[in-house]
Amino acid sequence: MKLQDLQKEYDQLQQTYGSKELDSIYYGGLEENPDICFVFMNPTGRNIAASKDWKGLKAPWIGTKNVWTLFYELHLLDQEIYDKIRSMKGKEWTESFAEEVYENVKKHKYFITNLGKCTQIDARPLKDQVYQTYLNLFFKEIEIVKPKVIILFGNQVSSIVLNEKICVSECRKKLFLKKIHGKEYSFYSVYYPVGNGFFHIDKAIEDILYIIEKQKEEKN
């Protein structure tokens, strides 16, 4: 099975749980054994790739700014790309620039996805059962991509994926091991760094830098 094989199912779920005038947002980055997989909640209409007129990548965070500050501060985004993002309005992103950004993501060997692929008009909260509907598809995604480490953003996403009550503030830098289809993966739960969670971006950066450094030490 390939990642692209999941897109039809995501699109069907968009009709049930998302805004019908918007498209699903899938994933982006290095699709084969990335160093890190970053897992957010669900996309919103601020992502201009959700427009049905957009013919380019349907990847997370296209046309937004704050999350790219996170990746820049993690040394996972080149200065030139970051400066372009900061200087542009969301609607000024082009399909070719989105490709350029995600080529840079691939260069730094990470993968970006959402647990829920259903795009909402705004950042309204989704109920747990909506995310639960996506869980098996998410596990298939992980099985295909095979990331070395998976970072879950926020209490809700972490609790659903790990199938236990998670409070990020109580488990910072804690490794969780979970088997998916017979293979064990490493997970960490990190503060949600955008939207209402932007207040915690420094803590998210601190914890992810710790995880990256730990990865390097284990390689050596």
Buried (B, 14 or more C-beta within 10 A) or exposed (E): EEBEEBBEBBBEBBEEBBBEEBBBBBBBBBBEEBBBBBBBBBBBBBBBBBBEEBEBBBBBBBBBBEBBBBBBBBEBBBEEBBEBBEEBEEEEBEBEBBBBBBEBBBBBBBBBBBBBBBBBEEBEEBEEEBBEBBBEBBBBBBBBBBBBBBBBBBBBBBBBBBEEEBEBEEBBEEEBEBEBEEEEBBBBBBBBBBBEBBEBBEBBBEBBEBBBEBBEEEEE
